């Protein structure tokens, strides 16, 4: 992990297209501004993990449905 120290209104660059700026520091919280291309998804980590979990559950459900259909038609053959 790269650890950087930045002050308010200072930025870091990720590649050529993503800029993260420290907008404010309030107690133990900081406010970040992120400039990135529209095709780059940006989420808080807890939201990202929730999306991943929902996607995994949906995939399992779809797989289960397909397996059930396969078994159903296999029995009819």
TIKEVO-755568 format. One record per residue (C-alpha): residue number from 1; residue in one letter; x, y, z. Coordinates in steps of 0.1 Angstrom, whole numbers. Example, Ala and Ser with C-alpha at 12.3 -4.5 7.8 and 13.67 -1.06 7.14 Angstrom:
# TIKEVO-755568
    n  res      x      y      z
    1    a    123    -45     78
    2    s    137    -11     71
This chain:
# TIKEVO-755568
    n  res      x      y      z
    1    x      0      0      0
    2    x     13     34     -9
    3    x      8     59     19
    4    x      8     96     10
    5    x      3    128     31
    6    x    -17    156     16
    7    x    -30    189     29
    8    x    -63    205     21
    9    x    -66    214    -16
   10    x    -37    191    -25
   11    x    -43    162    -49
   12    x    -29    129    -61
   13    x    -31    114    -96
   14    x    -39     78   -104
   15    x    -28     72   -139
   16    x    -35    100   -164
   17    x    -72    103   -158
   18    x    -81    101   -121
   19    x    -74    129    -97
   20    x    -83    128    -60
   21    x    -83    161    -41
   22    x    -85    167     -4
   23    x   -114    192     -1
   24    x   -116    196     37
   25    x   -104    181     69
   26    x   -129    181     98
   27    x   -118    164    129
   28    x   -112    127    121
   29    x   -129    130     87
   30    x   -117    142     54
   31    x   -137    152     23
   32    x   -124    139    -10
   33    x   -132    151    -45
   34    x   -127    126    -73
   35    x   -123    135   -109
   36    x   -125    104   -131
   37    x   -138     94   -166
   38    x   -175     86   -166
   39    x   -168     49   -174
   40    x   -150     45   -141
   41    x   -173     34   -113
   42    x   -166     50    -79
   43    x   -182     36    -47
   44    x   -176     37    -10
   45    x   -160      4     -1
   46    x   -191     -8     19
   47    x   -213     -1    -11
   48    x   -189    -18    -34
   49    x   -189    -49    -12
   50    x   -227    -49    -10
   51    x   -229    -48    -48
   52    x   -204    -77    -51
   53    x   -224    -98    -27
   54    x   -257    -91    -45
   55    x   -241   -100    -78
   56    x   -227   -133    -64
   57    x   -262   -141    -50
   58    x   -278   -133    -83
   59    x   -254   -156   -101
   60    x   -261   -184    -77
   61    x   -298   -180    -82
   62    x   -294   -179   -120
   63    x   -272   -210   -119
   64    x   -297   -228    -97
   65    x   -326   -220   -120
   66    x   -306   -232   -150
   67    x   -297   -264   -132
   68    x   -333   -270   -124
   69    x   -344   -264   -160
   70    x   -317   -288   -172
   71    x   -328   -315   -148
   72    x   -364   -310   -158
   73    x   -358   -314   -195
   74    x   -333   -342   -189
   75    x   -360   -362   -172
   76    x   -384   -356   -201
   77    x   -359   -369   -227
